[in-house]
Amino acid sequence: MRTPLSRRAIAALTALFCAAAAWAVALAPAQAQEEEALLSHQRPASASSEENSDYTPASAAFDGDPGTRWSSQFSDDQWIQVDLGGQFDLSRVELVWEAAYATAYEIQVSANGSTWTTAFTESSGGGGAESITLDATGRYVRMQGLDRVGGYGYSLWSFDVYGCAAGGGTEVPDGPAEVEVIGSQGNWQLTVDDEPFTIKGLTWGPSPAEAAALMPEVAAMGVNTLRTWGTDASSLPLLDAAAAHDVRVMLGFWLLPGGGPGSGGCIDYTTDTTYKNQALSDITGWVETYRDHPAVLMWNVGNESVLGLQNCYSGAALEAQRNAYTSFVNDVAVAIHAIDADHPVTSTDAWTGAWPYYEANSPDLDLLAVNSYGDICGVQEAWEAGGYDRPYVITETGPAGEWEVPDDANGVPDEPSDVDKAAAYTEAWECIIGHEGVALGATMFHFGTEGDFGGVWFNLYPGGNRRLSFYAVAEAYGGTAQANTPPVITGMDLGLDGPVVGGEEFIVDLDVSDPDGDALEYIPMVNSAYVNGSWDMLLADYTVNADGTIAIRAPEILGVWKLYVWVEDGHGNVGVESRSFQVTLPDVDGENIALNRPAEASTFQEWGGLTPAAAVDGDLATRWASEWADDQWLRVDLGSRRDFDAVQLVWETAYATGYQIQVSDNGADWTTIHTATGGNGGADTLQLSGAGRYVRVLCTDRATEWGFSLYEFGVYT
C-alpha cells in the first residue's frame, strides 16, 4: 500500500496557533490552543485554464511536490482554486511562483464556489515565494490573476492554504481511508483502516447537490456505502456529505456501451485507441482528484458493457470485443493502482456470464461485481460453478425488473406489489450475506426520489416518501427503527373484464390497512409508458367515493395505460399499487365509408411512412403525420357524394387543439360543418350530419411542437 503523508501528519508538522498573540493571552488556555494546519494538500482543484492538462494541471499546485506545477493559458484574467471540503477560518496563503508569475492578483474566498469575496489584493507582485496573511472564512480559495509579468500565462509550483476549523467545531479533513480485500480463497474480508467492513449500500440517484439534505435519511437506514455510475466535478458535494455521516462511496466510471440491453454508443475496443486513451486519461484524472477524500471506498470501472456489446456485435466479433473490453478494464485497473494503492478496483456487469471474461483478461481487479435482480440468489451457485479466485460485491439488486416478470392480461410486464418488492430486498440480502467469506456486501437499487414509471418500480424514496421497501432495507442493514410505517396494500381490483372506452369511468377497489391507524389519502396517477414511452405520472381524473372505492375516468389516448394509486399516511410514508388497463375506441354504429378510400394531405412525413393512406386503413398501428406546422389538412375521397352522420378522429400524441370538419363536392370549395376548440387528443367521436364526396379535417392549432398525427379518420353512415 502507498503511504502518503496524511493530513493528520501534515497538520502536526505545520501546527501553529491561529489566534494572534495579542489576544490569545486574554483567553483561557483551551480557547487559545486552536491549531493552524495546512488545509489544501491534495484537495480537489480546478482552474480557468491549463496550459497542458497532462503536465501542468491545477492539482499540481496542491500535491505537495515542489517539482510539479500548474500553468494557465497565455492570457490575463486566469484563476486557480481549491475546495477545502468545509468552512475554515483562513490564516494565510503561501504561493511559490514559477518564472511566469502575477504582478497583480487577488486572493478570493467563497462559501459555495460561486459567490466570491476578495480577501487580499496584490498590485506589485515580484514572484518567487510569497506569504499572505488572511483574516477570512471560506471553503473555496482562489488566486485570481490580473496582470502577468511576461508573455506566458500564470504558473504556480505550490498554492498552500492554512487555517483552522471555522468556529472551532470541525476537524481538519482527514486523509484517505485504507481499504483492502484481505484473506484467502473463500475466506475474504473487506477492511477499512484495518476494521472489517461489510458493504451495506444503495445506489445513489439524486443530484449530488441534494446530498447534504438527504444524507441523514440515508445514514439512519444503516447504509454505509453509496454507489455512483459516473465521477466528475459534481461528485464532490456527495463525497463531502457522505464523509460527514460516516458513509463511503463506490465511485463509478462509465464506459460505452454501458447499461446492458438497450445500451448505445458502440465502441470498437480492438482498434479504437483514441477512445480508450481518452477514457483512461479521464478516469485517472478523477482518481488523482478524489483518491485522498475520506469518503472514497473503491473504484468501479464500467457498467454492464460486456452484456451491452451484444447490441453492437455478434458471433466471433462479439467475443473479440468482450475480450478486448475486459482487457482494457484491466489496463484501467493497473493505472488506478499505480496512483492509488489505498482503494480496490472492480468492474460491474449485468450477469455472471460476464465473469469468465474478467477472469481471463482482468487479473488486476481486486474483486468481481455484478448487477442481479430476480436471480440474485443464484449468484453464489454461479460463483462456485465458475471456480473463481476472487470475492464479489453485488452492485445492484432488488425486486425483479420488467425484463424478468411475466406479462399481465394486457401484454405488459406484471409489476410486483409493494409487499412483494419489500420481501425481495429482504430475500436478496439474506442470499448475499449467506455467501459468507465471498460476497462482501451490496449496493442495492435504488435510493431515488423520482416518482415516475421507473421510480415507482424501484425507488425506495419516491417523491420523498418512505415505502415498505425502504423499511425492509433499513431493517436488513440494522438502521434506526421507525415509530410509524407505511400503509400496506394487499389487493387492487379495477373491476374491468376487458378494455375500457376512453373517457368512461371504472371503479377501483383497494384493500388497504395502516399499522398505525393513520388517516389515509388516496392519490391515483396514470402513466403512458406503454403508449408513448413517457415515464411521467399524470394525476388521474378521479373521485373517492363514500364507500372507499375510487372512480377513475379513463384517458382518451388509446393503448395500455397503468394506474398507480398512492396511499399516503401524512407521516412521510406511502404505499403504491399498480394495475394496467387498456383504453379502446367507442363503438360507432354504421359503415366506415372512408375505409381504404384514396386520401391526400397538405403534407406528410414520407421518410417515416406516415402517409395519408395510413389514416384510412383501419389499422391503429399506422398513422398519418404532417410536417411541424399549423394549418395542415387531411382529406378522403368517398368516390361520390355520400350522406354521413358521424366522424371519428383517433389522434396520436401530436393532436390538434383546434380543427374543423369540412365537406366538398369538387375538392376545391369547402363548407365547414363542425369546429372544435380546446381539443385534448385521444379519440373524438363526432355525431354530425353532412354530405359530400370529399371530407376533410383542417387542423389549425397544434398541442405539441410537432405537427398533427392521426391513427384513423373514419366517416360513418
N, C-alpha and C positions, 0 to 999 in steps of 0.2 A: 504494500500500500504506500502511496505517496504521502509524505508528511509535511505539508506546507505549514508555514508559520501561521498559526491560528490568530484570530482577532484577540483572543484572550492573552496570548503571548505578546502580541503587538501592544495591547493596552498596558501590560505590565512593563514592557520596555520603554514606553513613551509616557508613563504616568507623570502627570504634573497636577497642580491644583488649578481648577477653573476659577475659583474665587480669587480675586485680587487681594494682595496682602493688606491693602489699605482698609478693607472692610472685613476680611476674614478673621482678624483678631477680635472683632466685636461679636463674632458668632460662637456658639457652642462648638466644641471640637467635632461632634458628629455632623454638624452642618458644614463646617469648613473643609472637611476632608473629601469633597466631591472631586473625583479623579478625572483629569483630562485624558482623552485617548484618541488614537488615530481611527477615524470613522470610515474613511473612504477606501481602504485597502480591498481590492478585488470586488468592489461593489459594482452593480450594473452601470455602464456608462454609455453615453451617446454624444453625437456631435453634429453640427450643421453640415459638415462635410469631412471626408477623409481623403488625403492625397492618394493613398493606396490601402484598401481595406485589409489586404493580406499582411502588409508590413508596417503600416502606421495607423492602426485602428484606435478608436477612442479608449478602449480598455487598456492600452499600453501605458497610459498615463497613471493608471491606478493599480498596476500589477506588482509594484514593489521592486521591479527590475530596473536599475539605473541605465541599462543598455538598450531599453526599448522606449519608443516614443510615439506620441500622436502628432500628426501634422495635417493641416487643413489644405483645401484647395487654395490657389494663389489669388486671393482677394480679401478685401477688408470685411468687417462685419461677420466674422465666423465665431462660433462658440463651441465649447465642450462642457458637458455637465455630468454630474454623478448623482445617483439616487442612494441616499444613506439608509433607506429602509425604514425610517421612522423620524420623528421630530427630535431635534437635538439643539441644545444651546451651543452655538458655534463660537469658538475662542480664537482660532487662527487658521490661515491657509498658507501652505508652503508651495511655491511654484519654482520649478527648475526648468529654465528655458533652454532650448537648443538655439543655434545661431539665428533662426527665424523667430524673433521674439516680438512682442507687442510693445510699442511705445505708449500706447494708450489703451486702457481696458477697464472693465468693471467686474467686480465680484458681485454676483446676484444670488439671492436665495428665494426659495419658494416652498410653500407647504404642499402644493398639489401638482407641480410641474408645468403649470400653465400661467399662473399669475406670479410675476417676479418683482422683487424689491431690490434696489441697489444698496448693498451694504458697504461697498468700498469703491472708490474711483481713483485710478492712476492716470495721470496725463503726461508723465515724462519718464516712462519706464526705461531701464537700462539693460534689461535681460539678466542672464545669469540666475542666481538663486535669490528669490525674493520672499520675505516673510511678512505676512499681512495680519495684523491684529483685527479681530472681528468682535462685535457685540451684537449678535443676531441669533434668531431661531429659525430653523427650517429643516426640511427633509431633503430638498434638492439644492445643490450648489453649482453655480455656473460661472465660468470665465467667459465674458463677452468681449471679444476683441473689437477694437475700434480703429486703430491705426497700426500698420506694420513697419518694421524697420527697413525692409528691402523688397525685392520683387517676388519673394516666395510667400507662403502663407504664414500661419502661426504654427509653432511646434513646441511641445512640452515633453521633457523627459519624465517629469512627475508632477502631480497635482494632488497634494495631500491636504485633507481637511481634518481638523482636530476640534474636539468639543466634548460636552458632557450630556447625559440624559436630560431632556427638557423637563424641568420641574423636579428632577431627581427621581422620577418614577419609572424609567425604562432602562434596562441594562443595555450596554453596548452590544450590537448584533454579534451573535456567536458565530463560530466558524462552521464548516460543513460537518454533518454527521458522517461517521464512518459506517457504511452499510456493507455487509458481507453476506455471502452464501457460504456457510461452513458445513462440515460434516462429510459423510461418505455415502456410498450407494444405499439409497432407501432410508437414510437417516440424516437428512439435511435439515438445516435451520437457517432462517434469515435473522441476522442480528443488526441492531442499530446501536452504535457505540458499545459494542460487546454485550448488549442485552437482547434476549430473544424477542423477536418481533413477528407476529402473525398479521398478515395484511387483512384488515377489516375495512374494506374500502367501497367507494362508489365512484362511478364515472361522473364527471362534472359537466353540467350543461349551461348554467347561466354565464353571462358576461363576467370576466374577471373583476370588472368594476363593482359588481354586486357581492363580491366575496366577503368583504368585511361585514356586511349586514347579515349574510346568510350563514357565515361560518359557525356562530354559536348554535344554530339549529343542527348543523352537521355534527359538530363535536358532541352535542347532547345525545345523538343517536349511538354513540360509541364508535363512530367512524374514526380511524386513524390514518387513512390514506385516500387521496383523490387521484383520479386518472384523467389526463387530457389526451387529445389526439394531435394537438399541434402546440408548438412552442415559439413564441416571438416576444416582442417588446411588451405586448399586452399581458403577458403571463405574470409579471412582477406583482401586481396587486393580489393575485390569487396566492402566490407563494408567501407574501408577507402576511396575509390574513391567516393562511394555514399555519405558519410558524407561530403566530400569536396564540393559537389554540392547540398547539402541540399536535398538529395534523401534518402528515407528509404528503408529497405529491409525486406521482409517477408521471414524468413529463414525456409526452409523445412527440414523434416526428412523422409527418405524413409523407408517404411515398406513393406515387402513381403506379398502378391503378388501384388506389385504396378503396376500401368499402365492400369488397367481395362481390356478390352477384349484383349486377346493375351498375357497377362502378365504371368510371370512364378514364380518359387520359391515357391511352395506350402508349407504352414506352418499350423500346427495344433494348433490353438490358444486355444483350450480347454485343451491341455496337454503339449505343448512344452514350459516348463518353462525356459529351457536353452536359447532358442532364445529370449524369452521375457525379461529375466533378462539382457541379453547382450545388447539388443536394448535399454532398459531403461537406462542402465549404459552409453551407448554411447551418448544417447540424453542428459541426464542430464549433462554429462561431457562437451558437447559443449555449452549447455546453461550457465553453470558456466563460460566457457571461454569467451563467447561473450555477456553476459547479460548486461554489462555496456558499450558496444560500442554504441556511439550516433546514429549510423545508424539503429539499430535494431528497427523494428516496431512491429512484432509479430512472434510467432512460429506456424508452420503448420505441424501437425503430420500425416504422411501418405499421399498417393495419389492414389485414385481410387481403394483401396483394397477391399471395400465392394462389388463392382461390380466384381473385379478381382477374388474373391474367387469362382465365378461360374466356373472358369476353373479348379478348384481343387475338388469341391464337388457339390452335388445335393441333392434335397429333404430336409429331416429333418436334414441331416448332414450339408448342406449349411446354413440352418437357425441357427444351433448351432454355426457354425464358425463365422457367421456375428455378432451374439450377443457377442461371446467371443472376437472378434476383437475390436468391439466398446467399450467393457468393458475395454480392455487393453488400448485403446486410452485414456479412462478416467483416468486410473491409471497413464499414462504418463502426462496428464494434471495436475493432483494433484501434481505429483513430480515436474513438472516445476514451478507451482505456489509456492511451498514451498521454492524454491531457487530464484525465480524471480517474484516478485509481480508487476513489472513495465510494463510488456508486456502481452497482451492477448494471448490465445492459441486457435487454431481452428484445423480442420481436413477436408481435401478435399476428395470428391468423385466425380464420373463421372455422376451421375444422382440424381435427387431429391428423387428417390426411396430409396436412402441410408439414408435420413434424419430420417425416423422413427426409425431406429436402433440407431442413435446417440441420438435421443430424449429419447429413453428408457434406454440407457446404458451409455451415456456420459454427465451427468448433469454438469460437471465441465468445459466443453468447454465454452468459453466466447461468441462465435458466431459460426454459421454454415458456410459452404463453399461448393461450387460446381463448377465443370467444365461443361460448357454448350455452345454449338455452335449453330446449327440450331434451337434449341428450346429455345434459351436464353430468348425470350420474353414470354415464358410460365412459367418461374421460379416464377414470382410473383403469378400467379394463384396457382401453386403447394404449395407455402408457405402459402397462405391464406387457401387453402383447408385442409392443414395439421394441422392447428391450432397451429403453433409453437410459442414458447415464447422467441425466441432469434432472433436477426438480422442475416444477412448473408453477405458474400462477394463472388463475382464471381472471382474464381482463374484462370480460363481460359475461353476465349471466342474469337470468330472471325467468319470467314465465315464457311459455312457448310463443314464438312470434307468428306473424302472418304466414310465413313460409313453412310452418310446422303443424298447423292445425287443419282439421278437415273443413270443408265448405259447409255453410248452412243451406237452408232450403232455397235461398235466393242466389246461391252460387258464389258467395263471398266468404272469406275466412271467418270462422266462428270464434269470436274473441272470448277468451276465458273470462269468467266472472271475477269481481273484486275478491271474493273469498278464495277462489282458485289461484289467483295471482299471488295473494299473500302466502298461501300454502306452498307455492312453487319456490319462493325465496327461502322459506324455511327448509324445504327439502334439499335445495341446491346447497345451502350452507352445510347441512349435515353430511352430504356426499363429499364436499370439499374437505372439511376437517376430518372426515373419515379416512382420507388417504394420508394418514399421519406420516411425517418424515419425508414426504414427496410434494404434496400440494402445500404451497407456502401461504395460501390465502386467496382472496379475490377482491376485485373491484366490481361490485355488482352494478347492473344497469337499471335505474339511472336517476341521479339527483338532477332532475329537470323541473322547471317551473311552468313550461308551456302546458296549456290545457287544450291543445289541438288534437287531431286524429292520432298522431304518433305519441303525443304526450299522454293521452288517456290510456293508451295501451301499456306504456312502460313507466312513465314518470311517477316517482314516489311523492312528489310535492306539486301536483298540477294546480296552477292558479294560486300557489301559496297555501294550499290545503293539505293536511296530512291524511293519508288514506290507510287502509288496512295493511298494504304492503310496506308503507313507511314504518309502521309499528312492528311488523314481522322482522324487518331488517334490524331495527333498533333492539329488539329482543335477542336476536341472534348474536349481535355484537356486544351485548351487555350494556346497552345505553340506559339513560335515565328513564325510569318508569314514569308514565304519564297518568294523571288522575282521570282524564277524560279521553275517551277513544271514539272512533268513527261510528256512524250508523252502519248497520250490516244489512245488505240487500240479498235476500235468498231466493227471490223469484221476480220475474218480469214478464207479463203477458200483454201482447199488443192486440189480442182479440181479432186477428186477421186470418182468414183462410187462404188468402192469395193477395194479389196486388190491390192497392188502394188507388182510387181515381184522384188525380191531382186536384187539390182544393177541398177534398172531402175530409170529414173528421173520422178518427178512430179513437178507441178508448184504451188507455194503458192502465193495467192493474199491477201494482208493486207489492211485494212482501218485504217490509222494512221493519227493523227493530233498532232501537238505540240503547246500548248498555247502560247509559246514564240517564235515560228518561228525558232527554232534551227535546225541546220543540224543534221540529224539522221543517226545512224549507226545500221545496222541490223546484228545480231549475232544468227544464227539458231543453236540450240543444240538438240540432241536426247537423249532419256533415255529409258532404257530397264527394268524398274521395273516390268512390267507385263510379261516380257520374262524370266528373271532370278533373279529377286529380287534386282537388283542393283539400288542404288539411285544416282549413278554418272551421271553427264551430260557430253556428248561427243560432240565435235564440229562436226556439220554435214558436209558432202561433198556438198558444195553449190556454187551457182553463183548468184549474184544480177544482174538482167537484167536491161537494159536501161529503160524499162517501169515501174520499181519499183517492179516487181514481183521477186520471188526468185525460182530458180531451185534447187531442193533437190534430191540428189541421195540416194535412199533408202538403208538402211543397208541390208546385205545379211543374217543375222540371222533371222530365221523365228519367227513369233509371232506378238503380238500387241506392237507397239512402241508408244512413244509420241514425238511429235515435239514441241519444245518451241522456239519461236522467241523472242529474247531480243532486244528491241529497245532503244538504249542509246542516250542521248542528249548532251553528253560532259560536263554536269554540275553536274554530280553525281546523275542523275535521270534515271529511267528505266521503261519501260512498258514491260510486259511479257504476251504473249498469247500462249495457247497450244491447240493442237488437237491430237487425236490418229489416227494411221493408221496401217493397217495390212500388214505384209510382207509375201508373199507366194512364192511357188516354181515356177520356169519357167516350162512351159509345155515341155514334152519330147514326141516326136512322137514315136509311135510303142508300142509294148507289153513289159511289165516288166517281163522278163523270170526268174528273181531271186525271184519273189514274192512267199513267203511261201515255198521256197525250203530249204533243210537242210543246216544249217550254223554252222561253227565252228570258234573258235578264239584261239589265243595263251593264253589268259587269259580273265576272265570276273569277274565282281563283283556279285557273286551269291547271296550274302546276300541282295542285293537291287533289285533282279530280273532283272538285267541288262545283260541279256543273249544274245548270238549271234543271236538267233531266233528273238529277238525284233527289229533287224535292217532290217529284210526282211519280216516283217508282214504287211507292208503298212499302219501302224498306226504311225502318227507323235507324238503321246503322249508317245510312248515307245521307248527305246533305248538300245543299247549295250554300255558298258563301260569297258575298260580294267583296269588292275592294273596300279599303278602310276609309269610307266617306259617307256622309249623309246623302239623302235623296237618291236612293237606289231602288230598283224595282225588279219584280219577277212576275212574269205573266204566263198563262197557259192558254193554248188554243183548243177549244172544245170541239172544233170541226164544223159546227153550225150553231145557230142561235139556240140556246138552251135556257129553260127556266130552272132556277135552283132556289133552295130555301135554307141552306147552311154552308158556311165556310169554316174549315178548321186549319189553324196555323200551329205547327209544332216547332217551337223555337229551340235552337241551340243556345249556349251561354251568351253568344253575341246576338241579343234580341233587340227589337225596336221598342222604344218607349212611346213613339208616336208613329202611326201609319194610317193608310186609307185603303179601303177595298173599292176597286173601280171596275166598271164593265164597259165593253165597246163591241160594236158590230163590225168595225173595219180595222181595228188595231191602231187607229190614229186618233180618233175622237173618243174621249173618256168621260164617263159620268161616275161621280163618287156616290156610293150607296152606304158607306159606313166610314166613320172617322173615329180613331182610337187615340186617346192621350193617357199618359200615366201607365203604359203597359209594363207588366212585371215578368214577362217571359213565360216559360212553360208552354202549356197548350191553351190556345184561345179558340173556343168553340163558339162561333157567332151564328145565332139564329137570325137570318135576314132574308128578305125576298129580293131576287134580282134576275136579270135576263141579259144574255149577250153571247156572242161567240167567244169573246176573249174576256178573261177575268184576270185582274192584276192586283197585286199588293204593292203599294207605293210606300216605301219605308222612309220616313222623314227625319226621325231622331234616333240616335244610337244610345244604347245603355252602356256601352263599353268603348274603349279606344279602338277596337276592331271594327269590322263592317257589320253586316247583317247576315244571319245564317238561319236557314230553315231546314229541319229534317223532312217535313212534309207540308204540302199545300194542297188541301183537299177541298173539292167543291161537290156538294151533295144535293141530290134531288129527292 
